[in-house]
Amino acid sequence: MAESAAGQARPAKKTVPAKKTATARKTVPAKKTVPAKKTVPAKKTATAKKTVPAKKTVPAKKAGSKVPPSALPVREDETPWTAAELEAVRSDLLAEVDRLRAEITAAEDQLATLIADSGDGGGEDQVDSGTKAFEREHEITLANNAREALAQNLHALERIDAGTYGTCESCGAPIGKRRLQAFPRATLCVPCKQRQERH
């Protein structure tokens, strides 16, 4: 009976195999990192040019020569310069400098006007354009002559301040007080000036 009881016993359940667990995914190897590019050193910039120090401005000289007027050279037949005579020459030179600067400015303004007008000459005849060209040349000549005279007057003032006024720049002889009173910017004595004009 035990057998029958045993026989009647239920058969044992089949064991179901455990579900397969998902196999762990293969890990994908990490991408190789590209090594960082070597940095190229920056190009050297051109070295800054050395700056040249600005020229020192020379303070304006006070009116009047440091050299006494009587020390300036004169010819043997002339009396030495007096302070009043030299101051009169200086005043004439300064007045001439002012006049010449005004003349240069006026000539440059006139020239600028003529140049501006020359652009409008579409309907001009040859005579009109020739006249304008002549006027421009004339103004240029006037301005250049005034600049040259201005430079000569400034040079004469420098020579007064330096104590070399009245000495011929060619031979070193005295120019002559009377000549300088008549023509204050003279730099040559009469014989040297005549020689210069012959050449």
C-alpha positions in Angstrom: 0.0 0.0 0.0 2.9 2.1 0.6 3.8 1.5 -2.9 0.5 2.5 -4.1 0.6 5.5 -2.1 3.9 6.1 -3.4 2.8 5.3 -6.8 0.0 7.6 -6.6 2.2 10.3 -5.5 2.6 12.9 -7.9 5.5 12.8 -9.9 8.0 15.6 -9.0 7.8 18.6 -11.2 10.5 18.9 -13.7 12.7 21.7 -12.8 12.7 24.3 -15.4 16.1 25.4 -16.1 16.6 28.9 -14.9 16.3 31.5 -17.5 19.5 32.4 -19.1 20.6 35.6 -17.8 21.6 37.9 -20.5 25.2 37.6 -21.0 27.0 40.8 -20.1 27.6 42.8 -23.1 31.0 42.9 -24.2 32.4 46.3 -23.4 33.5 48.1 -26.4 36.9 49.3 -25.8 37.0 53.1 -25.5 38.0 54.9 -28.6 41.6 55.7 -28.6 42.1 59.4 -27.8 44.1 61.2 -30.4 47.0 62.9 -28.6 46.6 66.6 -28.6 48.4 68.4 -31.5 51.6 69.9 -30.5 51.1 73.6 -30.3 53.2 75.5 -32.8 55.0 78.4 -31.1 53.6 81.7 -32.2 55.5 83.5 -34.8 57.8 86.1 -33.5 56.4 89.5 -34.1 58.6 92.0 -35.6 60.4 93.9 -32.9 59.3 97.4 -32.5 61.5 99.9 -34.2 63.5 101.9 -31.8 62.0 105.3 -31.5 64.4 108.1 -32.2 64.1 110.7 -29.4 62.6 113.9 -30.6 64.9 116.7 -31.2 65.1 119.1 -28.3 63.4 122.4 -29.2 65.7 125.3 -28.8 64.0 128.0 -26.8 63.4 131.2 -28.8 66.2 133.7 -28.4 65.4 136.9 -26.7 65.5 140.0 -28.9 68.9 141.5 -28.8 72.4 140.1 -29.4 74.5 138.7 -26.6 77.4 140.2 -28.5 77.8 144.0 -28.0 77.0 145.9 -31.2 80.4 147.6 -31.1 82.1 144.1 -31.5 80.5 143.5 -34.9 82.9 144.0 -37.8 82.9 147.2 -39.8 85.1 148.5 -42.6 88.0 150.8 -41.6 86.3 153.9 -42.9 83.1 153.3 -40.8 82.3 153.9 -37.1 81.4 150.9 -34.9 77.8 149.8 -34.6 75.7 151.4 -31.9 72.9 149.7 -30.1 70.4 152.0 -31.7 71.7 151.3 -35.2 71.6 147.5 -34.7 68.2 147.7 -33.2 66.9 149.7 -36.2 68.3 146.9 -38.5 66.7 144.2 -36.4 63.4 146.0 -36.4 63.5 146.3 -40.2 64.3 142.6 -40.5 61.4 141.6 -38.2 59.0 143.8 -40.1 60.1 142.3 -43.3 59.7 138.8 -41.8 56.1 139.6 -40.9 55.3 141.1 -44.3 56.8 138.1 -46.2 54.9 135.6 -44.1 51.6 137.4 -44.9 52.6 137.5 -48.6 53.4 133.8 -48.6 50.0 133.0 -47.0 48.2 135.2 -49.5 50.0 133.6 -52.5 49.2 130.1 -51.2 45.5 131.0 -50.8 45.4 132.5 -54.3 47.1 129.4 -55.7 44.6 127.1 -53.9 41.8 129.1 -55.5 43.3 129.0 -58.9 43.8 125.2 -58.6 40.2 124.7 -57.5 39.0 126.8 -60.4 41.0 124.9 -62.9 38.9 121.8 -62.4 35.8 123.6 -63.7 37.3 124.2 -67.1 35.2 121.9 -69.2 33.8 124.6 -71.5 36.9 126.9 -71.5 38.7 127.8 -74.6 42.5 127.5 -74.9 43.0 131.2 -74.1 41.2 131.0 -70.8 43.0 127.8 -69.7 46.3 129.3 -70.8 45.6 132.4 -68.7 44.8 130.3 -65.7 48.0 128.3 -66.1 50.0 131.6 -66.3 48.4 132.9 -63.2 49.2 129.7 -61.3 52.8 129.9 -62.4 52.9 133.5 -61.4 51.6 132.8 -57.9 54.0 129.9 -57.5 56.9 132.2 -58.4 55.8 134.9 -56.0 55.5 132.4 -53.1 58.9 130.9 -53.8 60.6 134.3 -54.0 58.9 135.3 -50.7 60.1 132.1 -49.1 63.6 132.7 -50.2 63.6 136.3 -48.9 62.1 135.1 -45.6 64.9 132.6 -45.2 67.5 135.3 -45.9 65.9 137.6 -43.3 65.7 134.9 -40.7 69.4 134.0 -41.4 70.3 137.7 -40.9 68.5 137.7 -37.5 70.4 134.5 -36.5 73.7 136.2 -37.5 72.9 139.2 -35.3 72.2 136.9 -32.3 75.4 134.9 -33.0 77.6 138.0 -33.3 78.6 137.1 -36.9 76.5 139.8 -38.6 78.5 142.0 -40.9 81.1 139.3 -41.8 81.3 138.2 -45.4 80.4 134.5 -45.6 82.8 134.1 -48.6 86.0 135.9 -47.7 85.5 136.8 -44.0 86.0 140.5 -44.6 83.6 143.1 -43.1 80.5 143.6 -45.4 80.2 147.2 -44.4 77.8 148.9 -42.1 76.3 151.2 -44.8 75.7 148.2 -47.1 73.9 146.4 -44.3 71.8 149.4 -43.4 70.7 149.6 -47.0 70.3 145.8 -47.5 70.1 144.2 -44.0 70.0 140.6 -45.3 73.3 140.9 -47.2 75.8 138.0 -46.5 78.5 139.0 -49.0 80.8 142.0 -49.3 80.5 144.0 -52.5 83.6 142.4 -54.3 82.4 138.8 -53.4 78.8 139.7 -54.5 80.1 141.0 -57.9 82.2 137.8 -58.4 79.1 135.7 -57.6 77.0 137.6 -60.1 79.6 137.2 -62.9 79.5 133.4 -62.5 
